[in-house]
Amino acid sequence: MIAIGSDHGGINHKEYIKEFLKANGYEYKDFGTNSSESCDYPDIAKPVCDAILSGECEKGILICGTGIGMSIAANKVKGIRAAHVTDTFSSRMAMEHNNAHIICIGERITGPDLAIEIVKSYLSATHLGGRHAKRVEKAMALEN
């Protein structure tokens, strides 16, 4: 199951990505927002992170205006690795090298078709383990 959420700045991409997920047989859970009315991105990021940490969801997609706010908020949740991605290479590397739980996309900086390609790249990638797993473990040990 994929957790997906956005603030008001990412709601259009969220809906577009949900259509892609549904059309391609991915199960997802929408954590909001469901309105273009202004809301605070940490209020969306936290339940998406919690769903991943609890095992309810396997991966996550967060969308805001730039992707930066969601990335910062998600990475504040202990145990979460979220990557702000702007292209297919970085989304694939987020999984292959960093075993990222979540990718964060910016609706105002990434077109909708590229956003779908980014999601496809992330979802089709597999963590490579090995030396990358060691690095992920070291990075996670930096948490306070």
PyMOL commands that set and color helices and strands:
alter all, ss='L'
color gray80, all
select helices_A, chain A and resi 8-23+41-54+68-75+88-96+112-124+131-140
alter helices_A, ss='H'
color red, helices_A
select strands_A, chain A and resi 2-6+28-30+59-64+82-84+102-106
alter strands_A, ss='S'
color yellow, strands_A
deselect
rebuild
show_as cartoon
